[in-house]
Amino acid sequence: MNTQTIVSSPLRLSLLGGGTDIPHIINKLNKGKTISASINLFVTVGCTSLPFFKGIKLKYSTTEIVDDIDSIIHPIFKEVLRYFNYDVNNYPGLEIFSTASIPSGNGLGSSAAFTSSLVQCIAKHLRNEVYSKEELLELASSIERNSGNKNIGFQDQISSIWGSFASTVYKPGEIEVEYPSKEWEKGMRDLIERRGLLLKTESRVGLSSDFIAAHLLEKNIKVYEQILNLAEELDITDSRFNEQKLIELLVESSKISKATKVRTRLVEELETSLNNAGAIYTKQLGAGGGGFIFCLFEKEPNEIPPNLKKLMLKPKICRDGLRIL
C-alpha cells in the first residue's frame, strides 16, 4: 500500500453526437458516435493512509467520517471501496479527498471524471495497480452505473481517461476511439481556444436515472437518430480541416438536441444575450437543468457585456487524459 496517491483527470466539451453514447440509445440505433474535447478543468482525487486511525474519512463538498463502508453516504465512494474490498480491520485508516476546478452539476462530465480518478486512485493506492485506458473505461463505467447512474453514456469517461480530442464509434458491446489528424487537431484547437467561451448558468440539480429514461430517452429516439447522422458526417481523421462544415454541423446539432434537454428560462435568456453579443453557436452542455453553455464567436470575442463576462471561462484543450501525479 502507498502512503499517498493523487490522480487527476480533465472535464470535457461534448461537440457532436451527445447522447448516442448511452447504452440504451446504442442498442436502439444499433450504433452511436460522439466527438468530444478534453479541457483544462480538472477533478483531482487523493488517498492518504492514516496508520493511527481506524475508519474512513471522505472529504468532498461535505465530510464523512465512518467506521465501515456500509455507513458511507456518497454512492460512488461506497461502490468503489466495495469493489476493492477495503476492510478497515485489515488496512490502516484511509482518507480520500476530491476537489474540482468548478462545482459539480456543470454539464462537463465531472461525475465521470471523478469516478475514473477515484477508481484509479484506489487501485494504485491499495494494490499498486495501473489500468489501461480500456480497462479503466470498462470498470469506471460499470461502477458508476452500479451506484445508480444507469443511463450515463461512455463519452464522459472516454474524455476524462484519453484526453485531447476523441471521435468515438459505439456498437452494442464494442467501442472504438479515434484521434484526429494533425490538421483537425490544430483546427479544432484554434477554433475552441480563440473563439470559444464557457458561460456558467445556475447549478444543475442532478437528474435521476428514471427521469432521464422517461423524459430524455424514450421520447426522443428519432431526435437521437438525427444527432447521430450529423456526427457521422464529420471525419476528424481526414487530412483537411473543414471549419465551415464543423460549425454548420455544430449549429444544426445544437438546434436538434434542445428536444433532449431540460431547458430553463435563464438558459434561454443567456443564449439570447450571447447571440446578441455576436455568438454564432450556443449549446447547453449535459442533460440540462443548468450547468454551462458553450459558445463560439465569428471572431475572437472582445465586446462581451459585463453581466456575462463575469460568468465566463475561456477553455483550453487538455492534451493529457487521466494522470497519476
Contacts in CASP RR format, 6 or more apart in sequence:
PFRMAT RR
TARGET T0000
AUTHOR 0000-0000-0000
METHOD contacts of the structure
MODEL  1
MNTQTIVSSPLRLSLLGGGTDIPHIINKLNKGKTISASINLFVTVGCTSL
PFFKGIKLKYSTTEIVDDIDSIIHPIFKEVLRYFNYDVNNYPGLEIFSTA
SIPSGNGLGSSAAFTSSLVQCIAKHLRNEVYSKEELLELASSIERNSGNK
NIGFQDQISSIWGSFASTVYKPGEIEVEYPSKEWEKGMRDLIERRGLLLK
TESRVGLSSDFIAAHLLEKNIKVYEQILNLAEELDITDSRFNEQKLIELL
VESSKISKATKVRTRLVEELETSLNNAGAIYTKQLGAGGGGFIFCLFEKE
PNEIPPNLKKLMLKPKICRDGLRIL
1 49 0 8 1.000
1 91 0 8 1.000
1 92 0 8 1.000
1 125 0 8 1.000
1 126 0 8 1.000
1 128 0 8 1.000
2 47 0 8 1.000
2 49 0 8 1.000
2 124 0 8 1.000
2 125 0 8 1.000
2 128 0 8 1.000
3 48 0 8 1.000
3 49 0 8 1.000
4 46 0 8 1.000
4 47 0 8 1.000
4 48 0 8 1.000
4 49 0 8 1.000
4 125 0 8 1.000
5 46 0 8 1.000
5 47 0 8 1.000
5 121 0 8 1.000
5 124 0 8 1.000
5 125 0 8 1.000
5 324 0 8 1.000
6 44 0 8 1.000
6 45 0 8 1.000
6 46 0 8 1.000
6 47 0 8 1.000
6 121 0 8 1.000
6 324 0 8 1.000
6 325 0 8 1.000
7 44 0 8 1.000
7 45 0 8 1.000
7 46 0 8 1.000
7 117 0 8 1.000
7 118 0 8 1.000
7 120 0 8 1.000
7 121 0 8 1.000
7 124 0 8 1.000
7 322 0 8 1.000
7 323 0 8 1.000
7 324 0 8 1.000
7 325 0 8 1.000
8 42 0 8 1.000
8 43 0 8 1.000
8 44 0 8 1.000
8 45 0 8 1.000
8 117 0 8 1.000
8 322 0 8 1.000
8 323 0 8 1.000
8 325 0 8 1.000
9 42 0 8 1.000
9 43 0 8 1.000
9 113 0 8 1.000
9 116 0 8 1.000
9 117 0 8 1.000
9 160 0 8 1.000
9 161 0 8 1.000
9 321 0 8 1.000
9 322 0 8 1.000
9 323 0 8 1.000
10 38 0 8 1.000
10 39 0 8 1.000
10 40 0 8 1.000
10 41 0 8 1.000
10 42 0 8 1.000
10 113 0 8 1.000
10 159 0 8 1.000
10 160 0 8 1.000
10 163 0 8 1.000
10 318 0 8 1.000
10 320 0 8 1.000
10 321 0 8 1.000
11 38 0 8 1.000
11 39 0 8 1.000
11 41 0 8 1.000
11 42 0 8 1.000
11 43 0 8 1.000
11 101 0 8 1.000
11 102 0 8 1.000
11 106 0 8 1.000
11 108 0 8 1.000
11 109 0 8 1.000
11 110 0 8 1.000
11 113 0 8 1.000
11 159 0 8 1.000
11 160 0 8 1.000
12 36 0 8 1.000
12 37 0 8 1.000
12 38 0 8 1.000
12 39 0 8 1.000
12 108 0 8 1.000
12 109 0 8 1.000
12 113 0 8 1.000
12 155 0 8 1.000
12 156 0 8 1.000
12 159 0 8 1.000
12 160 0 8 1.000
13 36 0 8 1.000
13 37 0 8 1.000
13 39 0 8 1.000
13 108 0 8 1.000
13 192 0 8 1.000
13 285 0 8 1.000
13 294 0 8 1.000
13 315 0 8 1.000
14 34 0 8 1.000
14 36 0 8 1.000
14 155 0 8 1.000
14 285 0 8 1.000
14 286 0 8 1.000
15 34 0 8 1.000
15 35 0 8 1.000
15 36 0 8 1.000
15 37 0 8 1.000
15 250 0 8 1.000
16 33 0 8 1.000
16 34 0 8 1.000
16 35 0 8 1.000
16 227 0 8 1.000
16 230 0 8 1.000
16 231 0 8 1.000
16 234 0 8 1.000
16 249 0 8 1.000
16 250 0 8 1.000
16 253 0 8 1.000
17 32 0 8 1.000
17 33 0 8 1.000
17 34 0 8 1.000
17 35 0 8 1.000
17 227 0 8 1.000
17 228 0 8 1.000
17 230 0 8 1.000
17 231 0 8 1.000
17 253 0 8 1.000
18 34 0 8 1.000
18 155 0 8 1.000
18 227 0 8 1.000
18 231 0 8 1.000
18 257 0 8 1.000
19 25 0 8 1.000
19 34 0 8 1.000
19 153 0 8 1.000
19 155 0 8 1.000
19 224 0 8 1.000
19 227 0 8 1.000
19 260 0 8 1.000
20 26 0 8 1.000
20 29 0 8 1.000
20 31 0 8 1.000
20 32 0 8 1.000
20 33 0 8 1.000
20 34 0 8 1.000
20 170 0 8 1.000
20 224 0 8 1.000
20 227 0 8 1.000
20 228 0 8 1.000
20 231 0 8 1.000
21 32 0 8 1.000
21 34 0 8 1.000
21 153 0 8 1.000
21 154 0 8 1.000
21 155 0 8 1.000
21 168 0 8 1.000
21 170 0 8 1.000
22 151 0 8 1.000
22 152 0 8 1.000
22 153 0 8 1.000
22 217 0 8 1.000
23 153 0 8 1.000
24 151 0 8 1.000
24 213 0 8 1.000
24 217 0 8 1.000
25 32 0 8 1.000
25 217 0 8 1.000
25 221 0 8 1.000
25 224 0 8 1.000
26 32 0 8 1.000
26 170 0 8 1.000
26 171 0 8 1.000
26 172 0 8 1.000
27 172 0 8 1.000
28 221 0 8 1.000
28 224 0 8 1.000
29 221 0 8 1.000
29 224 0 8 1.000
29 225 0 8 1.000
29 228 0 8 1.000
30 171 0 8 1.000
30 172 0 8 1.000
31 169 0 8 1.000
31 170 0 8 1.000
31 171 0 8 1.000
31 228 0 8 1.000
32 169 0 8 1.000
32 170 0 8 1.000
32 171 0 8 1.000
32 228 0 8 1.000
32 231 0 8 1.000
33 167 0 8 1.000
33 168 0 8 1.000
33 169 0 8 1.000
33 170 0 8 1.000
33 228 0 8 1.000
33 231 0 8 1.000
33 232 0 8 1.000
34 155 0 8 1.000
34 158 0 8 1.000
34 166 0 8 1.000
34 167 0 8 1.000
34 168 0 8 1.000
34 170 0 8 1.000
34 231 0 8 1.000
35 165 0 8 1.000
35 166 0 8 1.000
35 167 0 8 1.000
35 168 0 8 1.000
35 231 0 8 1.000
35 234 0 8 1.000
35 236 0 8 1.000
36 155 0 8 1.000
36 158 0 8 1.000
36 159 0 8 1.000
36 165 0 8 1.000
36 166 0 8 1.000
36 168 0 8 1.000
37 159 0 8 1.000
37 164 0 8 1.000
37 165 0 8 1.000
37 166 0 8 1.000
37 188 0 8 1.000
37 192 0 8 1.000
37 317 0 8 1.000
38 159 0 8 1.000
38 160 0 8 1.000
38 162 0 8 1.000
38 163 0 8 1.000
38 164 0 8 1.000
38 165 0 8 1.000
38 166 0 8 1.000
38 317 0 8 1.000
38 318 0 8 1.000
38 319 0 8 1.000
38 320 0 8 1.000
38 321 0 8 1.000
39 108 0 8 1.000
39 315 0 8 1.000
39 316 0 8 1.000
39 317 0 8 1.000
39 318 0 8 1.000
40 315 0 8 1.000
40 316 0 8 1.000
40 317 0 8 1.000
40 318 0 8 1.000
41 100 0 8 1.000
41 101 0 8 1.000
41 102 0 8 1.000
41 108 0 8 1.000
41 313 0 8 1.000
41 315 0 8 1.000
42 100 0 8 1.000
42 101 0 8 1.000
42 113 0 8 1.000
42 318 0 8 1.000
43 98 0 8 1.000
43 99 0 8 1.000
43 100 0 8 1.000
43 101 0 8 1.000
43 110 0 8 1.000
43 113 0 8 1.000
43 114 0 8 1.000
43 117 0 8 1.000
43 160 0 8 1.000
44 98 0 8 1.000
44 99 0 8 1.000
44 100 0 8 1.000
44 117 0 8 1.000
44 325 0 8 1.000
45 96 0 8 1.000
45 97 0 8 1.000
45 98 0 8 1.000
45 114 0 8 1.000
45 117 0 8 1.000
45 118 0 8 1.000
45 121 0 8 1.000
46 96 0 8 1.000
46 97 0 8 1.000
46 98 0 8 1.000
46 121 0 8 1.000
47 94 0 8 1.000
47 95 0 8 1.000
47 96 0 8 1.000
47 121 0 8 1.000
47 122 0 8 1.000
47 125 0 8 1.000
48 94 0 8 1.000
48 95 0 8 1.000
48 96 0 8 1.000
49 91 0 8 1.000
49 92 0 8 1.000
49 93 0 8 1.000
49 94 0 8 1.000
49 125 0 8 1.000
50 57 0 8 1.000
50 92 0 8 1.000
50 93 0 8 1.000
50 94 0 8 1.000
50 95 0 8 1.000
51 92 0 8 1.000
51 93 0 8 1.000
53 92 0 8 1.000
53 93 0 8 1.000
53 95 0 8 1.000
54 67 0 8 1.000
54 88 0 8 1.000
54 89 0 8 1.000
54 93 0 8 1.000
55 65 0 8 1.000
55 66 0 8 1.000
55 67 0 8 1.000
55 68 0 8 1.000
55 88 0 8 1.000
55 93 0 8 1.000
55 94 0 8 1.000
56 64 0 8 1.000
56 65 0 8 1.000
56 66 0 8 1.000
56 67 0 8 1.000
56 68 0 8 1.000
56 69 0 8 1.000
56 72 0 8 1.000
56 81 0 8 1.000
56 86 0 8 1.000
56 88 0 8 1.000
56 93 0 8 1.000
56 94 0 8 1.000
56 95 0 8 1.000
56 96 0 8 1.000
57 63 0 8 1.000
57 64 0 8 1.000
57 65 0 8 1.000
57 93 0 8 1.000
57 94 0 8 1.000
57 95 0 8 1.000
57 96 0 8 1.000
58 64 0 8 1.000
58 65 0 8 1.000
58 66 0 8 1.000
58 72 0 8 1.000
58 74 0 8 1.000
58 77 0 8 1.000
58 95 0 8 1.000
58 96 0 8 1.000
58 97 0 8 1.000
59 95 0 8 1.000
59 96 0 8 1.000
59 97 0 8 1.000
59 98 0 8 1.000
60 74 0 8 1.000
60 77 0 8 1.000
60 97 0 8 1.000
60 98 0 8 1.000
61 103 0 8 1.000
61 104 0 8 1.000
64 72 0 8 1.000
64 73 0 8 1.000
64 74 0 8 1.000
64 77 0 8 1.000
66 72 0 8 1.000
67 88 0 8 1.000
68 88 0 8 1.000
69 78 0 8 1.000
69 81 0 8 1.000
69 82 0 8 1.000
69 86 0 8 1.000
70 78 0 8 1.000
72 78 0 8 1.000
72 81 0 8 1.000
75 147 0 8 1.000
75 148 0 8 1.000
76 111 0 8 1.000
76 114 0 8 1.000
76 115 0 8 1.000
76 118 0 8 1.000
76 143 0 8 1.000
76 144 0 8 1.000
76 147 0 8 1.000
77 96 0 8 1.000
77 118 0 8 1.000
78 147 0 8 1.000
79 143 0 8 1.000
79 146 0 8 1.000
79 147 0 8 1.000
80 115 0 8 1.000
80 118 0 8 1.000
80 119 0 8 1.000
80 122 0 8 1.000
80 143 0 8 1.000
81 122 0 8 1.000
83 119 0 8 1.000
83 139 0 8 1.000
83 143 0 8 1.000
84 122 0 8 1.000
84 123 0 8 1.000
84 126 0 8 1.000
84 127 0 8 1.000
86 94 0 8 1.000
86 122 0 8 1.000
86 126 0 8 1.000
88 94 0 8 1.000
91 126 0 8 1.000
96 118 0 8 1.000
96 121 0 8 1.000
96 122 0 8 1.000
98 114 0 8 1.000
98 117 0 8 1.000
98 118 0 8 1.000
100 110 0 8 1.000
100 113 0 8 1.000
100 114 0 8 1.000
102 108 0 8 1.000
102 110 0 8 1.000
102 200 0 8 1.000
102 313 0 8 1.000
103 203 0 8 1.000
104 110 0 8 1.000
104 111 0 8 1.000
104 114 0 8 1.000
105 111 0 8 1.000
105 203 0 8 1.000
105 204 0 8 1.000
105 205 0 8 1.000
105 206 0 8 1.000
105 290 0 8 1.000
105 291 0 8 1.000
106 200 0 8 1.000
106 203 0 8 1.000
106 204 0 8 1.000
106 285 0 8 1.000
106 291 0 8 1.000
106 292 0 8 1.000
107 204 0 8 1.000
107 285 0 8 1.000
107 286 0 8 1.000
107 287 0 8 1.000
107 288 0 8 1.000
107 290 0 8 1.000
107 291 0 8 1.000
107 292 0 8 1.000
108 285 0 8 1.000
108 286 0 8 1.000
108 291 0 8 1.000
108 292 0 8 1.000
109 156 0 8 1.000
109 159 0 8 1.000
109 160 0 8 1.000
109 286 0 8 1.000
111 144 0 8 1.000
111 149 0 8 1.000
111 152 0 8 1.000
111 156 0 8 1.000
112 140 0 8 1.000
112 144 0 8 1.000
112 152 0 8 1.000
112 156 0 8 1.000
112 157 0 8 1.000
112 159 0 8 1.000
112 160 0 8 1.000
113 156 0 8 1.000
113 159 0 8 1.000
113 160 0 8 1.000
115 140 0 8 1.000
115 143 0 8 1.000
115 144 0 8 1.000
115 157 0 8 1.000
116 136 0 8 1.000
116 137 0 8 1.000
116 140 0 8 1.000
116 157 0 8 1.000
116 160 0 8 1.000
116 161 0 8 1.000
116 322 0 8 1.000
117 160 0 8 1.000
117 322 0 8 1.000
119 131 0 8 1.000
119 136 0 8 1.000
119 139 0 8 1.000
119 140 0 8 1.000
119 143 0 8 1.000
120 130 0 8 1.000
120 131 0 8 1.000
120 136 0 8 1.000
120 322 0 8 1.000
120 324 0 8 1.000
121 324 0 8 1.000
123 129 0 8 1.000
123 130 0 8 1.000
123 131 0 8 1.000
124 130 0 8 1.000
124 324 0 8 1.000
130 324 0 8 1.000
131 139 0 8 1.000
133 161 0 8 1.000
133 162 0 8 1.000
133 177 0 8 1.000
136 157 0 8 1.000
136 161 0 8 1.000
136 322 0 8 1.000
137 154 0 8 1.000
137 157 0 8 1.000
137 158 0 8 1.000
137 161 0 8 1.000
137 175 0 8 1.000
140 157 0 8 1.000
140 161 0 8 1.000
141 152 0 8 1.000
141 153 0 8 1.000
141 154 0 8 1.000
141 157 0 8 1.000
144 152 0 8 1.000
144 157 0 8 1.000
145 152 0 8 1.000
148 209 0 8 1.000
149 209 0 8 1.000
150 209 0 8 1.000
150 213 0 8 1.000
151 209 0 8 1.000
151 212 0 8 1.000
151 213 0 8 1.000
151 217 0 8 1.000
154 168 0 8 1.000
154 170 0 8 1.000
154 175 0 8 1.000
155 168 0 8 1.000
158 166 0 8 1.000
158 168 0 8 1.000
158 175 0 8 1.000
158 177 0 8 1.000
159 166 0 8 1.000
159 321 0 8 1.000
160 321 0 8 1.000
160 322 0 8 1.000
161 321 0 8 1.000
161 322 0 8 1.000
162 177 0 8 1.000
162 321 0 8 1.000
163 318 0 8 1.000
163 319 0 8 1.000
163 320 0 8 1.000
163 321 0 8 1.000
163 322 0 8 1.000
164 179 0 8 1.000
164 185 0 8 1.000
164 317 0 8 1.000
164 318 0 8 1.000
164 319 0 8 1.000
164 320 0 8 1.000
164 321 0 8 1.000
165 179 0 8 1.000
165 180 0 8 1.000
165 184 0 8 1.000
165 185 0 8 1.000
165 188 0 8 1.000
165 236 0 8 1.000
165 317 0 8 1.000
166 177 0 8 1.000
166 178 0 8 1.000
166 179 0 8 1.000
167 177 0 8 1.000
167 178 0 8 1.000
167 179 0 8 1.000
167 180 0 8 1.000
167 234 0 8 1.000
167 235 0 8 1.000
167 236 0 8 1.000
167 237 0 8 1.000
168 175 0 8 1.000
168 176 0 8 1.000
168 177 0 8 1.000
168 178 0 8 1.000
169 175 0 8 1.000
169 176 0 8 1.000
169 178 0 8 1.000
178 236 0 8 1.000
178 237 0 8 1.000
179 185 0 8 1.000
179 237 0 8 1.000
180 188 0 8 1.000
180 236 0 8 1.000
180 237 0 8 1.000
181 236 0 8 1.000
181 237 0 8 1.000
181 238 0 8 1.000
181 239 0 8 1.000
183 238 0 8 1.000
183 239 0 8 1.000
183 240 0 8 1.000
183 241 0 8 1.000
184 236 0 8 1.000
184 237 0 8 1.000
184 238 0 8 1.000
184 241 0 8 1.000
186 241 0 8 1.000
187 241 0 8 1.000
187 243 0 8 1.000
188 236 0 8 1.000
188 241 0 8 1.000
188 246 0 8 1.000
188 317 0 8 1.000
189 317 0 8 1.000
191 243 0 8 1.000
191 246 0 8 1.000
191 247 0 8 1.000
191 296 0 8 1.000
192 296 0 8 1.000
192 315 0 8 1.000
192 317 0 8 1.000
193 314 0 8 1.000
193 315 0 8 1.000
193 316 0 8 1.000
193 317 0 8 1.000
194 300 0 8 1.000
195 296 0 8 1.000
195 297 0 8 1.000
195 298 0 8 1.000
195 299 0 8 1.000
195 300 0 8 1.000
195 301 0 8 1.000
196 294 0 8 1.000
196 295 0 8 1.000
196 296 0 8 1.000
196 297 0 8 1.000
196 301 0 8 1.000
196 314 0 8 1.000
196 315 0 8 1.000
197 294 0 8 1.000
197 295 0 8 1.000
197 297 0 8 1.000
197 301 0 8 1.000
197 304 0 8 1.000
197 312 0 8 1.000
197 313 0 8 1.000
197 314 0 8 1.000
197 315 0 8 1.000
198 292 0 8 1.000
198 293 0 8 1.000
198 294 0 8 1.000
198 295 0 8 1.000
198 312 0 8 1.000
198 313 0 8 1.000
198 314 0 8 1.000
198 315 0 8 1.000
199 270 0 8 1.000
199 274 0 8 1.000
199 292 0 8 1.000
199 293 0 8 1.000
199 294 0 8 1.000
199 295 0 8 1.000
199 308 0 8 1.000
199 311 0 8 1.000
199 312 0 8 1.000
200 291 0 8 1.000
200 292 0 8 1.000
200 311 0 8 1.000
200 312 0 8 1.000
200 313 0 8 1.000
201 264 0 8 1.000
201 266 0 8 1.000
201 267 0 8 1.000
201 270 0 8 1.000
201 284 0 8 1.000
201 290 0 8 1.000
201 291 0 8 1.000
201 292 0 8 1.000
201 293 0 8 1.000
201 311 0 8 1.000
202 264 0 8 1.000
202 266 0 8 1.000
202 289 0 8 1.000
202 290 0 8 1.000
202 291 0 8 1.000
203 290 0 8 1.000
203 291 0 8 1.000
204 286 0 8 1.000
204 287 0 8 1.000
204 288 0 8 1.000
204 289 0 8 1.000
204 290 0 8 1.000
204 291 0 8 1.000
205 289 0 8 1.000
205 290 0 8 1.000
207 216 0 8 1.000
207 262 0 8 1.000
207 287 0 8 1.000
207 288 0 8 1.000
207 289 0 8 1.000
212 287 0 8 1.000
215 262 0 8 1.000
216 260 0 8 1.000
216 261 0 8 1.000
216 262 0 8 1.000
216 287 0 8 1.000
217 224 0 8 1.000
220 259 0 8 1.000
220 260 0 8 1.000
223 256 0 8 1.000
223 257 0 8 1.000
223 259 0 8 1.000
223 260 0 8 1.000
224 260 0 8 1.000
226 256 0 8 1.000
227 253 0 8 1.000
227 256 0 8 1.000
227 257 0 8 1.000
227 260 0 8 1.000
230 249 0 8 1.000
230 252 0 8 1.000
230 253 0 8 1.000
230 256 0 8 1.000
231 249 0 8 1.000
231 253 0 8 1.000
233 245 0 8 1.000
233 249 0 8 1.000
234 245 0 8 1.000
234 246 0 8 1.000
234 249 0 8 1.000
247 280 0 8 1.000
247 281 0 8 1.000
247 296 0 8 1.000
250 281 0 8 1.000
250 283 0 8 1.000
250 296 0 8 1.000
251 280 0 8 1.000
251 281 0 8 1.000
254 281 0 8 1.000
254 282 0 8 1.000
254 283 0 8 1.000
257 283 0 8 1.000
258 284 0 8 1.000
260 287 0 8 1.000
261 284 0 8 1.000
261 286 0 8 1.000
261 287 0 8 1.000
261 288 0 8 1.000
261 289 0 8 1.000
262 287 0 8 1.000
262 288 0 8 1.000
262 289 0 8 1.000
262 290 0 8 1.000
263 284 0 8 1.000
263 288 0 8 1.000
263 289 0 8 1.000
264 288 0 8 1.000
264 289 0 8 1.000
264 290 0 8 1.000
266 290 0 8 1.000
267 284 0 8 1.000
267 288 0 8 1.000
267 289 0 8 1.000
267 290 0 8 1.000
267 293 0 8 1.000
270 293 0 8 1.000
270 308 0 8 1.000
271 282 0 8 1.000
271 284 0 8 1.000
271 293 0 8 1.000
273 305 0 8 1.000
273 307 0 8 1.000
273 308 0 8 1.000
274 282 0 8 1.000
274 293 0 8 1.000
274 295 0 8 1.000
274 308 0 8 1.000
275 282 0 8 1.000
277 301 0 8 1.000
277 303 0 8 1.000
277 304 0 8 1.000
277 305 0 8 1.000
277 308 0 8 1.000
278 297 0 8 1.000
278 298 0 8 1.000
278 301 0 8 1.000
279 295 0 8 1.000
279 296 0 8 1.000
279 297 0 8 1.000
279 301 0 8 1.000
280 296 0 8 1.000
280 297 0 8 1.000
280 298 0 8 1.000
281 295 0 8 1.000
281 296 0 8 1.000
282 293 0 8 1.000
282 294 0 8 1.000
282 295 0 8 1.000
283 293 0 8 1.000
283 294 0 8 1.000
283 295 0 8 1.000
284 290 0 8 1.000
284 291 0 8 1.000
284 293 0 8 1.000
285 291 0 8 1.000
285 292 0 8 1.000
285 293 0 8 1.000
285 294 0 8 1.000
294 315 0 8 1.000
304 312 0 8 1.000
END
